[in-house]
Amino acid sequence: MPYFTTEAVATAAAQALSENGRSVSFSNASNLLLLESIDESLDPVPEEPAKTPPVLFDIFLSHSSLDQLQVLGIYTLLRRRNYSVYLDQVCDPKLNRMQVTRATARVLRYRMAQCKSLFVATSQNTTQSKWVPWELGFVDGWNARTAVLPILPTGTVSFAGHEYFELYPEARDAGGARIYPNDIEIYDRRRFVASWGTWLGLHRNF
């Protein structure tokens, strides 16, 4: 199955910006995500979180903050397909990810535990992120439902990511006639594992 493409993601971002009367730019993408905020509809993260908080989201979207246009695009595509997506700018806009602090880590742990899975939207900036490897490791230990979501040019047949990305399966686009929760498929070492909906219920294979 094909990967999510840079062209489709860029088009989705441009459409979202155009619908809101904005030109394509990093700052406009960032501001539009903030306008989408659902912060007030979420329960605040308690100081001493419960061990098993309620699950609210399908996907925790891990990413580099340097990729606002790409993040807007893939967030838009996933939402159009009826996936509920945790994105920090939207769900916790007051969160400061620029600094690694215990307070930020506490919020992110709680939100990750509220998600059925975690996808990393990959780019050349992702490996510079302070949070991406930590988020991957946490969810891998929490429920093992972690995957990289490569965003690549049309026609790309394989993904060669950073070395630690090779530890995780890939989420690929199985759109077309398929719909939620089967329009994303999970591959491991180029081997098809299951559609996203089925993958959630599989036992971990060490």
TORBA-904924 format. One record per residue (C-alpha): residue number from 0; x, z, y. Coordinates in Angstrom, 2 decimals, always signed. Layout:
N
   i       X       Z       Y
 NUM       X       Z       Y
...
//
This chain:
206
   i       X       Z       Y
   0   +0.00   +0.00   +0.00
   1   +1.22   -0.69   +3.55
   2   +2.51   +1.88   +5.97
   3   +0.81   +2.81   +9.20
   4   +2.27   +0.30  +11.63
   5   +3.85   +0.74  +15.04
   6   +1.63   -2.10  +16.28
   7   -1.63   -0.49  +15.16
   8   -0.59   +2.90  +16.52
   9   +0.45   +1.41  +19.87
  10   -2.85   -0.50  +20.10
  11   -4.87   +2.65  +19.38
  12   -2.97   +4.54  +22.09
  13   -3.46   +1.74  +24.61
  14   -7.18   +1.54  +23.84
  15   -7.62   +5.31  +24.22
  16   -5.84   +5.21  +27.57
  17   -7.77   +2.14  +28.76
  18  -11.10   +3.76  +27.89
  19  -10.12   +6.60  +30.21
  20   -8.94   +4.32  +33.02
  21   -5.24   +5.01  +32.46
  22   -2.22   +2.77  +32.09
  23   +0.15   +3.01  +29.15
  24   +2.82   +5.64  +29.84
  25   +4.31   +8.77  +28.31
  26   +2.83  +11.05  +30.96
  27   -0.64   +9.50  +30.75
  28   -0.64   +9.89  +26.96
  29   +0.38  +13.53  +27.29
  30   -2.28  +14.20  +29.94
  31   -5.00  +12.49  +27.92
  32   -4.24  +14.67  +24.89
  33   -4.55  +17.74  +27.10
  34   -7.93  +16.49  +28.32
  35   -9.07  +16.39  +24.68
  36   -8.48  +20.13  +24.43
  37  -10.71  +22.10  +22.05
  38   -8.84  +25.33  +22.76
  39  -11.93  +27.26  +23.85
  40  -13.82  +26.40  +20.67
  41  -11.16  +27.90  +18.40
  42  -10.91  +31.57  +17.61
  43   -7.73  +33.04  +19.10
  44   -4.94  +33.79  +16.68
  45   -4.99  +37.54  +15.93
  46   -1.90  +39.68  +16.46
  47   -1.96  +40.54  +12.78
  48   -3.40  +37.43  +11.09
  49   -5.38  +37.65   +7.88
  50   -3.56  +36.43   +4.80
  51   -6.08  +33.66   +4.23
  52   -7.54  +32.40   +7.53
  53  -10.50  +29.99   +7.39
  54   -9.58  +26.35   +6.79
  55  -10.69  +24.24   +9.76
  56   -8.61  +21.06   +9.68
  57   -7.75  +18.28   +7.26
  58   -4.32  +17.55   +8.71
  59   -1.70  +19.44  +10.70
  60   +0.09  +16.67  +12.62
  61   +3.75  +17.60  +12.90
  62   +5.70  +15.50  +15.40
  63   +8.33  +15.30  +18.10
  64   +7.16  +16.11  +21.62
  65   +9.21  +13.09  +22.75
  66   +6.69  +10.74  +21.09
  67   +3.55  +11.23  +23.16
  68   +2.37   +7.60  +22.99
  69   +2.90   +7.42  +19.23
  70   +1.26  +10.81  +18.74
  71   -1.77   +9.76  +20.81
  72   -2.04   +6.57  +18.74
  73   -1.88   +8.12  +15.28
  74   -4.10  +11.03  +16.36
  75   -6.67   +8.51  +17.60
  76   -6.52   +6.48  +14.37
  77   -6.92   +9.54  +12.16
  78   -9.82  +10.88  +14.22
  79  -11.57   +7.49  +14.08
  80  -11.39   +7.75  +10.30
  81  -13.15  +11.14  +10.42
  82  -10.13  +13.31   +9.67
  83  -10.10  +16.63  +11.49
  84   -6.60  +16.93  +12.95
  85   -4.70  +19.89  +14.32
  86   -2.52  +18.81  +17.22
  87   -0.99  +21.52  +19.33
  88   -1.66  +19.84  +22.70
  89   -5.32  +19.53  +21.83
  90   -5.98  +22.72  +19.89
  91   -3.57  +25.15  +21.55
  92   -2.66  +23.54  +24.89
  93   -1.12  +26.76  +26.25
  94   +1.39  +26.87  +23.42
  95   +5.00  +26.36  +24.48
  96   +6.80  +24.45  +21.74
  97   +9.83  +23.81  +23.93
  98  +11.20  +27.24  +23.08
  99  +11.50  +28.80  +19.64
 100   +9.82  +32.19  +19.93
 101   +8.09  +34.58  +17.53
 102   +4.84  +34.23  +19.46
 103   +4.79  +30.45  +19.07
 104   +5.77  +30.73  +15.40
 105   +2.91  +33.19  +14.79
 106   +0.35  +30.78  +16.24
 107   +1.74  +27.80  +14.33
 108   +1.80  +29.71  +11.02
 109   -1.84  +30.63  +11.46
 110   -2.86  +27.08  +12.37
 111   -0.90  +25.57   +9.48
 112   -2.68  +27.95   +7.12
 113   -5.97  +26.62   +8.55
 114   -5.07  +23.05   +7.52
 115   -5.53  +21.39   +4.14
 116   -2.31  +19.39   +4.51
 117   +0.57  +18.56   +6.85
 118   +1.78  +15.10   +7.83
 119   +4.93  +14.40   +9.84
 120   +4.56  +11.41  +12.16
 121   +8.08  +10.03  +11.84
 122  +10.21   +8.41  +14.52
 123  +13.82   +8.32  +15.62
 124  +13.07  +11.47  +17.61
 125  +11.57  +13.50  +14.77
 126  +14.88  +14.71  +13.39
 127  +15.75  +16.19  +16.80
 128  +12.69  +18.44  +16.74
 129  +13.27  +22.17  +16.40
 130   +9.90  +22.67  +14.76
 131   +9.38  +19.80  +12.30
 132  +11.66  +21.02   +9.48
 133  +10.35  +24.58   +9.88
 134   +6.73  +23.37   +9.73
 135   +7.47  +21.24   +6.66
 136   +9.07  +24.19   +4.90
 137   +6.24  +26.58   +5.72
 138   +3.42  +24.36   +4.46
 139   +5.45  +23.29   +1.43
 140   +5.64  +26.96   +0.48
 141   +2.03  +27.69   +1.50
 142   +0.15  +24.99   -0.41
 143   +2.66  +22.20   -1.21
 144   +0.46  +19.65   +0.59
 145   +3.14  +18.14   +2.81
 146   +3.95  +14.48   +3.35
 147   +5.80  +12.27   +5.78
 148   +3.67   +9.67   +7.53
 149   +6.06   +6.82   +8.34
 150   +5.04   +4.63  +11.30
 151   +6.91   +1.37  +10.84
 152   +6.82   -2.27  +12.02
 153   +4.41   -4.59  +10.19
 154   +5.88   -5.94   +6.97
 155   +8.25   -3.03   +6.32
 156   +8.39   -2.45   +2.57
 157  +10.33   +0.80   +2.33
 158  +11.03   +3.89   +4.39
 159  +14.55   +5.27   +4.71
 160  +14.15   +8.47   +6.63
 161  +16.32  +11.47   +7.34
 162  +17.71  +13.04   +4.20
 163  +15.28  +15.97   +4.10
 164  +12.29  +13.62   +4.41
 165  +13.20  +12.28   +0.97
 166  +12.11  +15.63   -0.48
 167   +8.49  +14.89   +0.40
 168   +5.92  +12.25   -0.56
 169   +4.74   +9.54   +1.83
 170   +1.28   +9.07   +3.31
 171   +0.37   +5.36   +3.47
 172   -2.50   +3.38   +4.91
 173   -5.08   +2.34   +2.34
 174   -7.70   +1.40   +4.95
 175   -9.74   -1.76   +4.72
 176  -12.82   -1.20   +2.58
 177  -11.85   +2.38   +1.79
 178  -13.13   +5.33   +3.79
 179  -12.40   +9.03   +4.19
 180  -10.97  +10.69   +2.14
 181   -9.57   +7.71   +0.20
 182   -8.20   +5.54   +3.02
 183   -4.89   +7.42   +2.98
 184   -2.83   +7.32   -0.21
 185   +0.07   +9.50   -1.26
 186   +3.20   +8.01   -2.83
 187   +6.20   +9.82   -4.27
 188   +9.42   +7.84   -4.80
 189   +7.39   +4.62   -4.46
 190   +5.02   +5.80   -7.20
 191   +1.33   +6.12   -6.38
 192   +0.15   +9.72   -6.78
 193   -3.47   +9.80   -5.56
 194   -5.70   +9.23   -2.59
 195   -5.47  +12.03   -0.02
 196   -8.76  +13.63   -1.12
 197   -7.68  +13.78   -4.78
 198   -4.11  +14.84   -3.94
 199   -5.41  +18.03   -2.34
 200   -6.68  +19.23   -5.70
 201   -3.66  +18.32   -7.80
 202   -1.36  +20.98   -9.23
 203   +2.14  +20.96   -7.85
 204   +4.59  +18.96   -9.94
 205   +8.08  +20.49   -9.68
//
